[in-house]
């Protein structure tokens, strides 16, 4: 690449704050990326770039800044993208080390923005928590408790809490109301660790579920470390509702849409948006993979709502892009939209 196409950390910082569309892509493999990266970078390893770029970088004229560890991967990635028709490419001069040397913060781990948001939600909303010892005590005492695991089914199959039903994050408001046995039923939401438990429990609280709702402290990991048995290989999922249970879930979601200002768009409006050449529009079907596979809108990408909130950077690489969410009942999409809006995505709509 020509030197004029390199940018320094100060220029990148200005671009990140100018309000325009921008994709910051770290092209290193997952290990080096997780050890040190810029907060808002999406990790697309150069080995996967040609495969993943069309979904993560759908508009080929959007600004893209490529970062690496200073070893030259970004220049190679720029050549790959340029050959694929991408035209607004820049390379962060000196890569991630240069960003740190300029005095700007670096982060470790994966899904950092979403995990940080989960901690903020727990603190701001005072999401109730319950420890594994108290949950086990409640069960032994015969208290009416519904435990729902907010992870995808493949994670649930690997390890789960005995008696818990799988109910991935965006499905909670759709499926849990139909499982409630009485006003006294306590609902406990768990995941592997923390974030999805917090967001799941707070989703039910934001929707106005009248029952007591708790996030299980430290999820299945905490349950195991407390010395309690875990199950493996289970596939019991909370049933999809119909009739009054479905009507109740939709009513709860409508309340969320009103309180949080969730915006809607019709099919004709989405068609018009998708045809715009100067804006990036992501269209995500937030239902479960098997529902998506059974039939979906052409051009949409499956991004189950709970995972879209948990790991937004693995689905959306272009900051300040437009996001349109699709489901069947206007429940999962509404719940996902209300979280994305609070995470700072300002142009999120529900079909």
N, C-alpha and C positions, 0 to 999 in steps of 0.2 A: 504493500500500500504506500501511497505518497505520504510524506511527512505532514502535509496540510490536512490529512484526514485523521491525524492523531489529536487527541484533546487531553489537557492536563486535568488534575483532580478539581481544581477550582472551577474550570469551565463545566465539568460534569455536574458539580454541585449546583451551579446556576441553572443548568438544564433541568435538573430534578425538581426545581422549585418554580419553573416558569409556567406551569399549568398546561403545557402542551403534551401531546402523546409522546411517550418515550419508553422504549424497552431497553433495560440494562440487563445484558445477558452475560453470565459467567460461563465460559466454555470449558472449564476444567472438569475432570471427573468428580464424582460425588465426594470422595474422601477428602481431597484437598479443599474443595468448596466448603464442606462442613466444618473444617478446622478454622477457616477465616474467610469472610466475605462481606461485601457491602449489604446493608440491611435489606434493600429493596431489589436486590439482584435475583433474577430467575436463573436457575442452574440448568443449562442445556449442554451437556458434554459434547465436544466436537465429534465424538464417535456416534452420536445420535442426532446430530444437527439436521441432516437432510430429512430424517424421518419425522422429527418432532416440530420443525420450524413451521410447516403449513398450518398446524393447529394453534401453536402458541404465538406465531407472528403472522396472522392472516393477511395483513395489509402490507404489501411489499414496498410502499412508499413511506411507511412510518419510520420515524427516527429510531435507530438502533445503535447502542453503544456496547461494544464487546470488551470484556475484561478477562484477564487470565492472571497467572502468577508471575508475569514478566518474562516467561520463557518463549514467547512467540506464538502461542496457540491462537491468540485473538486475530493475528494477521492471517493465519491459515483459515480460520473460521470466516473472516470477511471475504476471502476469495471464494469460499464455498457458497456463501449467501449471495454474493454478487453474481455468480454463475446461475443462481436460482432466480434472478430477477429483482433482488433487493437493491435499492438504490441510495438510501440515506444512511450509510454505514460510517461509523467512527470507531476508533480503538482508543481505550484508556491508556495513555502513555505510561509505561512502567507497571501497569496492571494494579492488582489489589495492594501489593506492597507500597506502591506510590501513594495510594489513597491514605494508607495508614501513616506514611512518612509525612504527609501534608497536615497531619494532626486530626484527621477525620476518623470517626469510630468504625471499628470492624467488629463482626459478630461471629460466633461459632454455633454449630448445630444446624438443624434443618427446620423449615417451617417457622422460623423465628418470629415474623410479624404476627402470625396467627396465634402462636403460643403466648406471646406477650399480650395480645388482645384478650385471651382467656383469663390471664391473671388480672388484667384491668377490670374485666367484667365481674369477676368474683369479688374484687375489692369494692368496686363502685356499687354493685347491686346487692352486696352482702348475701351472695348465694349460700343457702344453708348447706352444711356438710355433715356427713355422718362417717364415723370410723368403722372399720370392719368388725371390731369387737362388739360395738353397740348393735350393728346390723345383725350379727349372729345371735346376740342376746334377744333381740326382738323376735327373731325367728323361733328360737327355743321357747319363748314365752307364748308363741302362737299369735303374735300381733299380725294384723292384715298388712302385708308388705308386698308390693309389686316391684321386682328388680328388672330393669331393662338395660341391656348392653347397647351402647350407642355406636359401636364400631361396625364396619362392613362385615358381611357374613364370613368372609375368608379369615378375618382376624378372630371372630367369635369361635369359629371351628377349632382354631389352634388351642385356645384356652378360654375358659369361661367360669363364671361363678355358678355353682349348682343352683338350679331353679330359675336362673335368669333367662329372659327371652331376648333374642336379638331384635333390635329396633334402631337401625342406623339414624344418625342425628336428625336429618330433615324429616324423617318419618315419625318422629315422636308425637308431634301435635296431631298428626293424622291418625295414628294407631292407638295411642295410649288411652284417650277418652273411652274407647269402646271396651277397654280391659278393666276399667275401674269397677270394683265390686260394691263399694259403699263410700259415703263421704269421709269415712275414717281410713280408707286405704292410703297408706303411705307409699309414695313412689320414690324409688332410689335409682338414680342413673349412674351407670359406671362405664368406664372405658379401660384402656390399658394403664393409664396414668392419671392425668389431670384434666387436660384442656377440653376434651370432648365430653367428659362428665359435667364440667362446669357449664359449658355452652348448652348441652342437652337439658340439664336441670333448669337453667335460666330460660330456655326456650319455653318450657311448660309453664313457668312462672309468668313470663312475659305474655303468654297467651291467655292467662287468667284461669288456668286449671285450679279449681277450688281446693283440691286435696293438698296435704303437706308433701313437698317435693324436696329431695336432697340429692346432692352430688356425693358419690362414694369417694372418700378420701383415698387418693393414690390408686384407685381402680383395682383391676385384677392383680397388679403388682403388690399393692398394699394388702389385699386379701391373702395372697400367697405368703407374704412376709410375716403376716400375723399368725401363720401356722394352720390356716384352714385349707381344706381340700379344694382342688379345682377340677373341672371337667374338661374333657378333650374330645373333639370330633362331633360335637352336637350341632344341629342345624335348625333348632326350633326358633322360628321367627314370629314376632307378633303379627296377628292376622290383619289384613287390610280390611277396613270397615265397610259396611254398607248401611242402608236404612238410616235409623236415628243416630247411630254412632257416627256415620259419615257426615250427616247434617250438623251434628254437634262440633265435629272437627272443623268443618268449613266455617261455622259461625265463629269459633275461636280465632281462626286465621283472618277472617274479615275484621275482627276487632284489632288484631295486630296491624293489619294494613292501614286502618284508620288512624291508630295511635302513632304509628311510626312513619306515616306519610309514604307508604309504598306506592310507586307509580305503576300504571298499567298501560299496555299498548295492544292494539288489535293486529290481526294477521296482515292487513293491508299496510299498516304503519311499519311493521317489521320488514315487510318486503321493500318498502321505500328506504328505510334505514340501511338495509343490507346492500342496496344499490349505490349508496353514497361512496364516492371514491376518496373522500378526504377524511373519513372517520373510520376507526376500527370498531367493529361490532362483533362481540362474542355472543354466540347463541348456545346456551347450555340447557340440556334436558336434565333436570335434577332428580329424576326418579331413579329407582334401583336399576342396575344393569340388565336384569332379565326383563323388566318392563320396557326399557329402552329398546332392547333387541326385538321385542314383539311388535314394535311399530313406533316410529318417531318422525318428526318433521325433517324433511331433507335438508342437509347442511348443518343440522344441530349436532352438538358433541355431548356425549354422556359425561356428566360431572355430578354424581350424587351429592345432594346439598350439604350434608354433614362434612364430606371430604372437601368440598369447595371452600367452606369456611375454615376448615382445619389446615388446609394446605393450598391457599389461594394462589401462591406463586408457582405451583406446578401446573395450573390451568390457565392463568392469565399472566402474560409477560409484559403487556403494554400498559403502562400506567396511564390513567386518565382516559382509558378506553370506555366504550359503552358496553354494558352487559345486559343481555335479555335472557330471562329464565323461563323455562317451560316445565309444566307438569300436567296432570289431568284434572285435579280438583281445586287448583289454586290454594293449596295448603303448603306443600313442600317448597314451592317457588316463593311464596310470600314469606315463609319463615327464613329461607335463605337470603332473600332480598333485604329483610329487615336487619340481618346481621351484617351483610356486606356494606349497607349504608352506614352503619355505626363504625365500620372499619375504615371508612374514608373513601369508599367507592361512590362517587357522587352521581353517577349516571347509570342506575340499575333499574330495570323495568321487568314487569311480569307480563307474559303473553296472556 
